[in-house]
Amino acid sequence: MLIILLIVYGISIAFTNGACQGKLAAGITIVIVAATGWLFKKLNWLSSLTRLCTCLLLLVLFTAFVIYTIIPVASGLPVKTPADLPGITTRYWQLKTGSRIAYYKFDASPGVNKKTTPIIFIHGGPGAYIRQLETNFFSSFTADGYDVYLYDQAGSGRSGLLPKSDYSHQRNIQDFEAILNTINARQYIIIGQSYGGAMLADITADSTIAARIARAILVEPGVTVKETDHPVFAKSPNALQENVDIPFRIFFGFFINPTGEFTSQNEVINYFGAHPALTQKLFRQSFPAKDSNRVPAVDISVINFSIVGIVPQQITIYNRQLAADYQKVHVPTMLMLGESSYIERNAPMDLLDINPNITRVQYFKNTGHILWNGLDSNNQLVRQSILEFLNDEPPTIPDYPKRADIKQFLRERL
């Protein structure tokens, strides 16, 4: 009976699209339960004391569950735009897609030979944002003559929010293409990390957009394809693990009503804003366990966890033709991996297996999901590796793993 009540509650949430933060669905469910109880009494189904007590107990438990799920965990007031990063002016594109995108531009240093191919960095998440770690690292490429652009994807960081139903993997790619049109260079160097790597995997398979990309660098790409029968393991045993406690109401909303208003974007964003330690825990997971005592404090911006319940589920469906599409394009691509990553290794290995355009792989010891973590000489090594690839120079660190190494790489949990 309790399962039936939960199903009725779930259907009510779906029917009302989570209106009034789930309260309308809760009210409808309680009315249905009360009507059903009246009908049972009318039919003398509750004449047995044992049956009556059981039903009352289940009703009390169910009512407590409903009340627990509809109590907001944070304010639903409009989200405040974070202050600019120190010393960096936030600029905005109003794209033809309708997205208002915050971006950060670093001009090529004067006195150096300016490159004609700007660098664009696509951050992870989805729903994350550009951190000072990224601006510190990528701005260094201006000394090599590159204009550098970093941007917050729609709904995250300092960019404008969209209606939840408008968020999608395809929308993010459409925004990216609109950004290319706005900058209006002939070709670009694109670097995507985590979910940004998954985006870039699709972008480089699109023949129209791929023609505008001179080089692509996939850094720790997130969920992408399930094209092969490689063994899967969840994360490197050397990755830093944290207990990330997210309220049940937020998870319940992701599962039952991801694009609706059961949990509003404002509520979810404001919850994270009020709990910066939670954002820090998520950030810490991108570092090796051995560095647990020296992980820097992350700068806090808008992390829109609502998007996590919407976009990732779309990627595998979007990528059904990826292997065939890679045969039709030619974008020289490098894959970069961190030794201590929480990303399932089947994702980058599947990409390596099906994408003949990946001509170089770099595996960095002493780093996690974020390669440019500012510790030891990691930034210098990663920067050197990127420049070697862009300049057609042989890599300083081994080109590993190659396609022939995939099974051993996975088997040894590297």
C-alpha positions in Angstrom: 0.0 0.0 0.0 2.8 2.4 0.9 4.3 1.8 -2.6 1.0 2.7 -4.2 0.8 5.9 -2.2 4.3 6.9 -3.3 3.4 6.2 -6.9 0.3 8.3 -6.6 2.4 11.1 -5.1 5.0 10.8 -7.9 2.2 10.9 -10.6 0.7 14.0 -8.9 4.1 15.8 -9.0 4.5 14.9 -12.6 0.9 16.0 -13.4 1.3 19.4 -11.7 5.0 19.8 -12.8 6.0 20.3 -9.2 3.9 23.5 -8.9 4.2 25.4 -5.6 7.3 23.5 -4.7 5.4 20.2 -4.6 2.6 21.5 -2.3 -0.1 21.2 -4.9 0.8 17.6 -5.6 1.0 16.9 -1.9 -2.5 18.3 -1.4 -3.9 16.3 -4.4 -2.3 13.1 -3.0 -3.8 13.7 0.5 -7.2 14.3 -1.0 -7.0 11.0 -3.0 -5.8 9.1 0.1 -8.6 10.6 2.2 -11.2 9.7 -0.5 -9.8 6.2 -0.7 -10.0 5.8 3.0 -13.6 6.9 3.0 -14.4 4.4 0.3 -12.7 1.6 2.2 -14.7 2.5 5.3 -17.9 2.6 3.2 -17.1 -0.9 2.0 -16.3 -2.1 5.5 -12.8 -3.0 4.4 -11.4 -1.3 7.6 -13.7 -3.2 10.0 -10.7 -5.3 11.2 -8.8 -3.5 14.0 -5.5 -4.8 12.7 -6.2 -3.7 9.2 -7.3 -0.2 10.5 -4.2 0.3 12.6 -2.0 -0.8 9.8 -3.6 1.6 7.4 -3.4 4.5 9.9 0.3 3.8 10.5 1.0 3.7 6.8 -0.9 6.9 6.4 1.0 8.7 9.2 4.4 7.5 7.7 3.3 8.6 4.2 2.1 12.0 5.4 5.4 12.6 7.3 7.3 11.7 4.1 5.3 14.1 2.0 5.7 16.9 4.5 9.4 16.2 4.7 9.8 16.4 0.9 7.9 19.7 0.4 9.7 21.8 3.0 12.2 24.0 1.1 15.8 23.7 2.1 16.7 27.3 1.1 15.2 30.5 0.0 13.5 30.7 -3.4 14.4 34.4 -3.8 16.3 35.6 -6.9 19.9 34.6 -7.0 22.5 37.3 -6.5 25.1 37.7 -9.2 28.6 37.0 -7.6 31.2 39.7 -7.5 33.8 39.8 -10.2 36.9 37.6 -9.8 39.8 39.7 -8.3 41.3 41.9 -11.0 39.1 40.5 -13.8 36.2 42.3 -15.4 33.3 40.2 -16.2 31.9 40.8 -19.7 28.7 39.6 -21.3 27.5 38.2 -24.6 23.8 38.4 -25.4 23.7 35.4 -27.8 21.2 34.9 -30.6 20.1 31.7 -28.8 18.7 33.9 -26.0 21.4 33.1 -23.5 23.2 35.9 -21.5 26.7 34.5 -21.1 29.4 35.9 -18.8 32.9 35.6 -20.2 36.5 36.5 -19.3 38.8 37.6 -22.1 42.6 37.9 -21.9 44.3 39.6 -24.8 47.6 38.4 -26.3 50.5 40.1 -24.6 52.0 43.0 -26.5 55.3 42.5 -28.2 54.8 38.8 -29.0 53.8 37.3 -32.3 50.0 37.2 -32.1 48.3 33.9 -33.1 45.2 34.0 -35.3 43.6 31.1 -33.4 42.0 32.2 -30.0 41.9 29.7 -27.2 38.4 29.0 -25.8 38.0 27.0 -22.5 34.8 25.0 -21.8 34.3 24.3 -18.1 32.9 21.2 -16.5 29.8 20.5 -14.5 27.3 20.9 -16.0 26.2 23.7 -13.7 29.8 24.6 -12.5 31.6 27.8 -13.3 35.0 29.4 -14.1 37.2 29.5 -11.1 40.3 31.5 -10.4 42.3 28.3 -10.9 41.2 28.4 -14.6 41.8 32.2 -15.1 45.3 31.9 -13.5 46.2 29.0 -15.7 44.8 29.9 -19.1 45.7 33.6 -18.9 49.3 32.5 -19.0 48.9 31.5 -22.7 48.6 35.2 -23.6 52.5 35.3 -23.3 52.5 32.9 -26.2 50.5 35.2 -28.4 47.0 33.8 -27.8 43.8 35.6 -27.1 42.0 33.5 -24.4 38.3 33.3 -23.7 36.7 31.5 -20.7 32.9 31.6 -20.1 30.3 30.4 -17.7 27.7 28.2 -19.4 24.0 29.3 -19.3 22.6 29.0 -15.8 25.9 28.9 -14.0 28.5 31.3 -12.6 27.7 34.8 -13.6 25.7 33.9 -16.7 21.9 34.3 -16.8 19.5 31.6 -15.8 17.2 29.9 -18.2 13.9 28.2 -17.5 14.7 24.7 -16.3 13.0 23.2 -19.3 15.4 25.1 -21.6 18.6 23.5 -20.3 20.0 20.8 -22.5 23.2 19.4 -23.8 22.2 20.6 -27.3 21.5 24.1 -26.0 25.0 24.2 -24.5 26.4 23.3 -27.9 24.2 25.8 -29.7 25.5 28.5 -27.3 29.0 27.5 -28.0 28.5 27.8 -31.8 26.9 31.2 -31.2 30.0 32.2 -29.3 32.2 31.2 -32.2 30.1 33.4 -34.5 30.3 36.3 -32.0 34.1 36.2 -31.7 34.3 35.6 -35.5 37.8 34.2 -35.8 38.5 31.9 -38.7 39.6 28.9 -36.5 39.9 28.2 -32.8 41.7 26.1 -30.3 39.2 24.5 -27.9 40.0 23.0 -24.5 37.2 21.2 -22.6 37.5 19.8 -19.2 35.1 17.2 -17.5 31.6 17.9 -18.9 33.3 20.5 -21.1 35.3 17.6 -22.5 32.0 15.7 -23.2 30.7 18.8 -24.9 33.8 19.0 -27.0 33.7 15.4 -27.9 30.3 16.1 -29.6 31.4 19.5 -31.0 34.3 17.9 -32.9 32.0 15.3 -34.4 29.8 17.9 -35.9 31.2 18.5 -39.4 29.9 22.2 -39.5 31.5 23.3 -36.2 34.5 21.0 -36.5 35.6 22.8 -39.7 36.2 25.9 -37.5 38.4 24.1 -34.9 42.2 23.9 -35.5 43.0 21.8 -32.4 40.9 20.2 -29.7 42.1 19.2 -26.2 39.9 16.8 -24.2 40.8 17.1 -20.5 39.4 14.4 -18.2 36.2 14.1 -20.3 33.1 13.2 -18.4 30.2 10.9 -19.4 30.3 10.4 -23.1 29.7 7.0 -24.8 29.2 3.3 -24.0 30.4 2.1 -27.3 32.7 -0.7 -26.2 32.8 -3.6 -23.8 35.7 -2.3 -21.7 35.6 -3.0 -18.0 34.5 -0.1 -15.9 35.6 1.2 -12.5 34.2 4.2 -10.8 37.3 6.2 -9.9 41.0 6.0 -9.3 41.7 4.5 -5.9 44.0 7.4 -5.4 41.3 10.1 -5.7 40.4 12.2 -2.7 37.0 11.1 -1.4 34.6 13.3 0.6 31.2 12.7 2.1 29.0 15.1 0.1 25.7 15.5 1.9 23.0 16.9 -0.4 19.5 17.2 1.0 17.1 14.4 0.1 14.6 17.0 -1.3 17.1 18.1 -3.9 17.8 14.5 -5.0 14.1 13.7 -4.9 13.4 16.6 -7.2 16.1 15.5 -9.6 14.6 12.0 -9.8 10.9 12.8 -10.0 10.7 16.3 -11.6 14.1 17.4 -13.0 12.8 20.1 -15.3 9.8 21.2 -13.2 9.3 23.4 -10.2 9.3 20.9 -7.3 12.7 22.3 -6.4 13.3 25.6 -8.1 16.7 26.7 -9.5 16.8 29.5 -7.0 16.2 27.2 -4.0 19.0 24.8 -5.2 21.5 27.6 -6.0 20.7 29.4 -2.8 21.3 26.2 -0.8 24.7 25.8 -2.2 25.4 29.5 -1.7 24.5 29.2 2.0 26.7 26.1 2.3 30.1 27.0 0.8 31.7 24.0 2.6 29.6 21.8 0.3 31.1 23.4 -2.8 34.6 23.0 -1.2 33.9 19.3 -0.7 32.9 18.8 -4.3 36.1 20.7 -5.3 38.3 18.6 -3.1 37.3 15.4 -4.9 39.2 16.7 -7.9 42.5 16.3 -6.1 44.7 13.3 -5.2 44.2 11.8 -1.8 47.8 12.5 -0.9 47.1 16.3 -1.3 44.2 16.3 1.2 46.0 18.7 3.6 46.9 21.3 0.9 43.8 21.7 -1.3 43.3 25.4 -1.8 40.0 27.1 -1.0 37.8 27.4 -4.0 36.2 30.8 -4.9 32.5 30.6 -4.5 30.2 31.4 -7.4 26.8 30.2 -8.7 26.9 26.4 -8.9 23.5 25.4 -10.4 23.1 21.8 -9.3 19.6 21.7 -10.9 21.3 21.3 -14.3 23.0 18.1 -13.1 19.5 16.5 -12.9 18.8 17.4 -16.5 21.8 17.4 -18.9 24.0 14.4 -18.2 21.2 11.9 -18.9 21.0 13.4 -22.5 24.6 12.9 -23.5 24.6 9.1 -24.3 21.5 9.5 -26.4 23.0 12.5 -28.2 26.1 10.4 -29.0 24.6 7.4 -30.6 26.3 8.2 -34.0 29.5 9.5 -32.5 31.8 6.7 -33.8 30.5 7.1 -37.4 30.7 10.9 -37.2 34.4 10.9 -36.3 35.1 9.2 -39.6 33.8 12.2 -41.5 35.8 15.0 -39.7 39.5 15.8 -39.0 40.3 17.7 -35.9 43.7 17.0 -34.4 42.9 16.1 -30.8 44.8 15.5 -27.6 43.4 13.6 -24.6 44.7 14.6 -21.2 44.2 12.4 -18.0 45.0 12.9 -14.3 46.3 9.9 -12.3 43.9 10.4 -9.4 40.5 11.0 -11.1 37.0 10.3 -10.0 35.8 10.0 -13.6 34.9 6.6 -14.8 37.8 5.6 -17.0 35.6 3.9 -19.6 34.5 7.4 -20.8 37.9 8.7 -22.0 39.0 5.2 -23.1 35.9 4.8 -25.2 36.6 8.1 -26.8 40.2 7.0 -27.5 39.0 3.8 -29.0 36.4 5.3 -31.4 38.0 8.6 -32.3 40.9 8.3 -34.8 41.5 12.0 -34.5 43.0 11.6 -31.1 46.7 11.6 -32.0 48.2 12.1 -28.5 47.4 11.1 -24.9 49.1 12.6 -21.9 48.8 11.0 -18.5 49.8 13.2 -15.6 51.0 11.8 -12.3 50.3 13.6 -9.1 47.2 15.3 -10.4 43.5 14.5 -10.1 40.4 15.6 -12.1 41.8 19.2 -12.2 45.2 19.0 -13.9 46.1 22.7 -13.4 45.6 22.5 -9.6 48.4 25.0 -8.7 50.4 22.4 -6.7 54.0 21.6 -7.2 55.0 21.8 -10.9 51.7 20.6 -12.3 50.7 23.8 -14.0 54.0 24.1 -15.7 53.9 20.5 -16.9 50.4 20.7 -18.3 51.1 24.1 -19.9 54.2 22.7 -21.6 52.2 19.7 -22.8 49.5 21.9 -24.4 52.1 24.1 -26.1 54.0 21.1 -27.5 50.7 19.8 -29.0 49.8 23.1 -30.5 53.3 23.6 -31.9 53.6 20.0 -33.3 56.5 19.3 -31.0 57.1 15.8 -29.6 55.7 15.4 -26.0 58.1 15.6 -23.0 56.1 13.0 -21.1 55.2 9.7 -22.7 52.3 9.5 -25.2 50.3 7.1 -23.1 48.0 5.2 -23.1 47.8 4.4 -26.7 44.9 2.5 -28.2 46.8 -0.8 -27.8 47.1 0.0 -24.0 43.4 0.5 -23.3 42.6 -2.9 -21.8 45.7 -3.0 -19.7 45.1 0.6 -18.5 41.7 -0.3 -17.4 42.7 -3.6 -15.9 45.4 -2.0 -13.8 43.0 0.8 -12.6 45.4 3.5 -13.7 
